[in-house]
Amino acid sequence: MEIKTIRASKELLQFEMDEIIKSQDISIREYLPYGSDEDRRSLDKKDVVIQGNSICIPRFFDGYDRIFGRFQVFLDGNTVKGNQYVSKLDQISQWDYPYPQPDTIKALAAYGEDLKVLGVKQSLININLPALMTLKDDGNTFPYLCNGRAFHFVKEAVGKLDRYMKETYEYGILVTGILLNSPKLFDSQKEEALLSKVLHPKYDWKDSSAYISAFNMETEEGQEYYKAFVEFLAERYGREDGKYGRMCGVIISNEVNSQYVWGNAGEMEVADYVKEYTVALRLAWLGARKYYSNFRIYVSLDHFWTSTLKPELPKRFYKGRDVIDYLNKYSVEEGNFDWNIAYHPYPENLMYPDFYNDRSASFDFSTTRITFKNIEMLPAYLSQPEYLYEGKPRRIILSEQGFNSRGDSYSEKQGAAAYCLAYEKARKLDTIDLMTHHAYVDNRYEFGLNLGIRRLNEDDTIGEPKPIYYVMRDMDTEKEKEHIDRARAFIGEELYDSILNPDILYADADKSKENEFFEGDE
């Protein structure tokens, strides 16, 4: 016998088996989603009801929602194999409106009138847990009830977020949040008592480049704060009436294949890190879907696919492909759920915008990097049957990338042409829903990069537009042809067209003869 599905309704959890249940000797244990098997709650047998090939238990216990649990079923004293988590949701959501996909993939975190001028319909925003949450219960905070207990949020921080969400909603812009857990940056309150609960226990405080911690899935307290964080955001900004603005998806952490910098959990094997990260994705999916039925959850990856930023440090930096493979493995084995991908297809060298000349981006599954040059390989890889969710491919957003300018007119022209070609490529791909540009204005603290579509003035005010600004403005309008023609001429028509319409291999490249030497006839 095997558990095929664990299904949640408003009041019950239903374990569906692959055959009729004939025995009455059944017990169920609930474990923490991640942690020791010691952390368990055995269910009272009187709460277990057998119906044909199904077992039903109450979803709630003393205000606690069992929807998040990891379950083990025992029949006649033997463990029943199969799904361990809820993977089907039956009309549990508070709101059930269609996902409001805009008619353009164009996205940017811009300000004011430029939101309208540029024709932007989507945006992204960093939301840092240590900036929003607190242990303090005073006049500067307010409580939020989650899983039977009160958590506290900072009024000023939430008010600032509300203002952004409302402004973008008024402009008709759909927001995707980037959920972070940074103790030092992104407006962190730096509250030690809170950080001791929410930071990953193995976060490397000593490493100055560890900007963000992984979310703490190793303790029950860490999981509870994380669930409250996600549920608060989904309930507040997933509302159908848009009272506080509109956000219909979140990215969990940042570039987790380079985890030591952007989602630090100390040194871990890739399989172990992704096991933990899968739990964070799953808890976010379950928590958010309680409020909005089409809320989307995304894994975040940089452009490294079969290589890493630092191959000599395999416990700190992972191959993007390995992250996806392990994520898919765990989600399928334990109860498949609707995760998607937020990808960062920067050029192979972030200093140079001419991605169309990238050498490490090939058109096969074994490519070193996936950049805009070979962006087709990401949806191609995910189109394989084993990666589908309920017969459909995972959705993709290109949530961070940009084209650097080096203070000269030529690199600015390169960036404008690169954006034009990248945009044409991305909008052709059916599963890509968003393409942003990393910065609205140059940032003098962006590791020496100038990724804005506007320059930064010496007094830190917003400067003049670069050529890329006008390309972005006119894409998806009747004026785009002028920019496309100019970009084709700049890059070279033959190269432009070959990159726009590449022949791709739906497999790994054959490298068996890579090192052979060919000798001429003697």
Residue pairs with C-beta under 8 A, 6 or more apart in sequence:
1 17
1 18
1 19
1 21
1 75
1 80
2 17
2 18
2 80
2 81
2 82
3 15
3 16
3 17
3 73
3 80
3 81
3 82
3 83
3 84
4 16
4 17
4 18
4 82
4 83
5 15
5 16
5 83
5 87
5 88
5 335
6 13
6 14
6 15
6 16
6 71
6 83
6 84
6 85
6 86
6 87
6 88
6 335
7 13
7 14
7 16
7 86
7 87
7 88
7 89
7 90
8 14
8 59
8 67
8 86
8 88
8 89
8 90
8 92
9 59
9 90
9 91
9 92
10 59
10 90
10 91
10 92
11 58
11 59
11 60
12 56
12 57
12 58
12 59
13 56
13 57
13 58
13 59
13 66
13 67
13 86
14 54
14 55
14 56
15 28
15 54
15 55
15 56
15 57
15 71
15 73
16 53
16 54
17 53
17 54
17 55
17 80
18 53
18 82
19 53
20 52
20 53
21 50
21 52
21 53
21 54
21 55
21 75
23 75
23 76
24 50
25 75
25 76
25 77
26 45
26 48
26 50
26 55
26 73
26 74
26 75
27 42
27 43
27 45
27 48
27 73
27 74
28 42
28 43
28 48
28 55
28 57
28 71
28 72
28 73
28 74
29 40
29 41
29 42
29 43
29 71
29 72
29 74
30 40
30 41
30 42
30 43
30 66
30 69
30 70
30 71
31 37
31 39
31 40
31 69
31 70
31 71
31 72
32 39
32 40
32 70
32 220
32 223
33 68
33 69
33 70
33 85
33 217
33 223
33 279
33 282
33 283
34 70
34 217
34 218
34 223
34 275
34 276
34 279
35 217
35 218
35 219
35 220
39 220
41 61
41 69
43 57
47 57
47 58
48 55
48 56
48 57
49 55
49 56
49 57
55 73
57 66
58 66
59 65
59 66
59 67
60 66
62 148
63 147
63 148
63 149
64 147
64 148
65 147
65 290
67 86
67 92
67 286
67 290
68 86
68 147
68 223
68 227
68 283
68 286
68 287
69 85
69 86
70 84
70 85
70 334
71 84
71 85
72 79
72 80
72 84
73 79
73 80
74 80
83 334
83 335
84 334
84 335
85 282
85 334
85 335
85 337
86 286
86 335
87 335
87 336
87 337
89 286
89 289
89 293
92 289
92 290
93 289
93 290
93 291
93 292
93 293
94 235
94 290
94 291
94 292
95 238
95 239
95 240
95 291
95 292
95 293
96 292
96 293
96 294
97 240
97 292
97 294
98 294
99 248
99 294
99 296
100 174
100 246
100 248
101 174
101 433
102 121
102 122
102 172
102 174
103 121
104 119
104 121
104 427
104 476
105 122
105 398
105 423
105 426
105 427
105 432
105 433
105 434
105 435
106 118
106 119
106 120
106 121
106 122
106 423
106 435
106 472
106 475
106 476
107 120
107 121
107 122
107 123
107 124
107 434
107 435
107 436
107 437
108 118
108 120
108 123
108 436
108 437
108 440
108 453
108 472
109 123
109 124
109 125
109 436
109 439
109 440
110 118
110 120
110 123
110 440
111 440
111 462
114 120
114 440
115 123
115 168
115 171
115 173
116 171
117 473
118 469
118 472
118 473
119 473
119 475
119 476
119 477
120 171
120 173
121 172
121 173
121 174
122 173
122 174
122 175
122 176
122 434
122 436
123 168
123 173
123 174
123 175
123 176
123 436
124 175
124 176
124 177
124 178
124 251
124 399
124 400
124 436
125 161
125 164
125 175
125 177
125 178
126 177
126 178
126 180
126 186
127 161
127 177
127 178
127 179
127 180
127 233
127 250
128 180
128 181
128 182
128 185
128 186
128 187
128 188
129 179
129 180
129 181
129 198
129 215
129 225
129 226
129 229
130 181
130 182
130 183
130 188
130 189
130 190
130 191
130 194
130 195
130 198
131 154
131 157
131 186
131 187
131 188
131 189
132 153
132 154
132 157
132 158
132 161
132 229
132 232
133 151
133 152
133 153
133 154
133 194
133 198
133 225
133 228
133 229
134 141
134 152
134 153
134 154
134 189
134 191
134 194
135 152
135 191
135 193
135 194
135 197
136 152
136 191
137 143
137 152
140 154
140 155
140 156
141 152
141 153
141 154
141 155
142 152
142 153
142 155
142 158
143 150
143 151
143 152
143 153
144 150
144 151
144 152
144 153
144 228
144 231
144 232
145 151
146 224
146 227
146 228
146 231
146 232
147 224
147 227
147 228
149 224
151 224
151 225
151 228
151 232
153 232
154 189
157 187
157 189
162 244
162 245
164 175
164 245
165 175
165 237
165 244
165 245
165 246
165 247
166 244
166 245
167 245
168 174
168 175
168 245
168 246
169 175
169 242
169 245
169 246
174 246
174 247
174 248
175 237
175 245
175 246
175 247
175 248
176 247
176 248
176 249
176 250
176 251
176 296
176 298
176 342
176 397
176 399
176 434
177 233
177 237
177 247
177 249
177 250
177 251
178 250
178 251
178 254
178 300
178 342
178 399
179 215
179 229
179 230
179 233
179 250
179 251
179 252
179 253
179 284
180 186
180 212
180 253
180 254
181 198
181 199
181 200
181 212
181 213
181 214
181 215
181 216
181 253
181 263
182 188
182 211
182 212
182 213
183 190
183 195
183 199
183 203
183 205
183 213
184 190
184 211
185 211
185 212
194 225
197 216
197 219
197 221
197 222
197 225
198 213
198 215
198 216
198 222
198 225
198 226
199 213
199 216
200 213
200 214
200 215
200 216
200 217
200 218
200 222
200 264
200 265
200 266
201 216
201 218
201 219
202 265
202 266
202 267
202 268
203 210
203 213
203 214
203 264
203 265
203 266
204 210
204 260
204 264
204 266
207 260
207 264
209 260
209 261
210 260
210 261
210 264
211 261
211 262
211 264
212 253
212 254
212 261
212 262
212 263
212 264
213 263
213 264
213 265
214 253
214 256
214 259
214 263
214 264
214 265
214 273
214 276
214 277
214 280
215 222
215 226
215 252
215 253
215 280
216 222
216 223
216 225
216 226
217 223
217 226
217 276
217 277
217 279
217 280
217 283
218 276
223 283
226 280
226 283
226 284
227 283
227 287
230 250
230 283
230 284
230 287
230 288
231 287
231 288
231 290
231 291
233 247
233 250
233 288
234 250
234 287
234 288
234 290
234 291
234 292
234 295
235 291
236 244
237 244
237 245
237 246
237 247
238 246
238 247
238 248
238 288
238 291
238 292
238 295
239 246
239 291
239 292
248 292
248 294
248 295
248 296
249 295
249 296
249 297
249 298
249 340
249 397
250 284
250 288
250 295
250 296
250 297
250 298
251 298
251 299
251 300
251 342
251 399
252 277
252 280
252 281
252 284
252 297
252 298
252 299
252 300
253 262
253 263
253 277
253 280
253 300
254 262
254 263
254 300
255 261
255 262
255 263
255 300
255 301
255 302
255 344
256 262
256 263
256 273
256 277
256 299
256 300
256 301
256 318
256 323
257 301
257 302
257 304
257 308
257 317
257 318
257 319
257 320
257 322
257 323
258 302
258 304
258 308
258 309
258 316
258 317
258 318
259 265
259 268
259 273
259 316
259 317
259 318
260 267
260 313
260 316
260 317
262 300
263 277
263 300
265 273
265 276
267 315
267 316
268 276
268 315
269 315
270 314
270 318
270 319
270 322
270 323
270 326
271 326
273 318
274 318
274 322
274 323
274 326
274 327
274 330
275 326
275 330
277 299
277 323
277 327
278 326
278 327
278 330
278 331
278 334
281 297
281 299
281 327
281 331
281 337
281 339
282 331
282 335
282 337
284 297
285 295
285 297
285 337
285 338
285 339
286 337
288 295
288 297
289 295
296 338
296 340
296 395
297 338
297 339
297 340
298 339
298 340
298 341
298 342
298 397
298 399
299 323
299 324
299 327
299 339
299 340
299 341
299 342
300 342
300 344
300 399
301 320
301 323
301 324
301 341
301 342
301 343
301 344
302 309
302 320
302 344
302 346
303 320
303 343
303 344
303 345
303 346
303 348
303 369
303 370
303 371
303 401
304 317
304 319
304 320
304 368
304 369
305 319
305 320
305 321
305 367
305 368
305 369
305 370
305 377
306 319
306 320
306 321
306 366
306 367
306 368
307 319
307 360
307 368
307 369
308 314
308 317
308 318
308 319
309 317
310 316
310 317
311 317
320 370
321 365
321 381
324 341
324 381
324 382
324 387
327 339
328 386
328 387
331 337
331 339
332 386
336 389
336 390
337 389
338 389
338 390
339 389
339 394
340 394
340 395
340 396
340 397
341 378
341 382
341 394
341 395
341 396
341 397
342 396
342 397
342 398
342 399
342 400
343 370
343 378
343 396
343 397
343 398
343 399
344 398
344 399
344 400
344 401
345 355
345 370
345 371
345 372
345 375
345 378
345 398
345 401
345 422
346 355
346 371
346 400
346 401
346 402
347 353
347 354
347 355
347 358
347 371
347 372
347 403
347 418
348 355
348 358
348 359
348 360
348 361
348 369
348 371
350 404
350 447
350 449
351 404
351 406
351 448
351 449
352 404
352 411
352 414
353 403
353 404
353 405
353 411
353 414
353 415
353 418
354 414
354 418
354 491
355 361
355 371
355 372
355 373
355 403
355 418
355 422
356 372
356 373
356 418
356 421
356 491
356 495
356 496
356 499
358 369
358 371
358 373
358 374
360 367
360 368
360 369
360 371
361 367
361 368
361 369
361 370
361 371
361 373
361 374
362 368
362 374
362 509
363 374
363 376
363 377
363 502
363 503
363 504
363 505
364 377
364 504
364 505
364 507
364 508
364 509
365 377
365 380
365 381
365 505
365 506
365 507
365 508
365 509
366 508
366 509
366 511
367 374
367 377
367 509
370 377
370 378
372 401
372 418
372 421
372 422
372 425
372 426
373 499
374 502
374 504
375 398
375 422
375 425
375 426
375 429
375 432
376 425
376 429
376 502
376 504
377 504
378 396
379 393
379 396
379 429
379 430
379 431
379 432
380 504
380 506
381 387
382 393
382 394
382 396
382 431
383 393
383 506
384 506
387 393
387 394
388 394
393 431
394 431
395 431
395 433
396 429
396 431
396 432
396 433
397 432
397 433
397 434
397 435
398 426
398 432
398 434
398 435
398 436
399 434
399 436
400 436
400 438
401 422
401 436
401 437
401 438
402 437
402 438
402 439
402 449
402 451
403 414
403 415
403 418
403 419
403 437
403 451
403 468
404 411
404 415
404 449
404 450
404 451
405 411
405 412
405 415
405 442
405 450
405 466
406 450
407 450
412 466
412 467
412 468
413 467
413 490
414 490
415 466
415 467
415 468
416 466
416 467
416 468
416 470
416 471
416 483
416 487
417 486
417 487
417 490
417 491
419 437
419 468
419 471
419 472
420 471
420 475
420 483
420 484
420 486
420 487
421 487
421 491
421 496
421 499
421 500
422 435
423 435
423 471
423 472
423 475
424 484
424 500
425 499
425 500
426 432
426 435
427 435
427 476
428 500
437 451
437 453
437 468
437 472
438 451
439 446
439 451
439 452
439 453
440 452
440 453
440 454
440 462
441 452
441 453
441 454
441 455
441 456
441 462
441 463
442 450
442 451
442 452
442 454
442 455
442 456
442 463
443 449
443 450
443 451
443 452
443 456
444 456
444 460
450 456
452 466
453 465
453 466
453 468
453 469
453 472
454 462
454 463
454 464
454 465
454 466
454 469
455 463
455 464
455 465
455 466
456 462
456 463
457 463
470 483
471 483
471 487
474 480
474 482
474 483
475 483
487 496
488 496
488 497
491 499
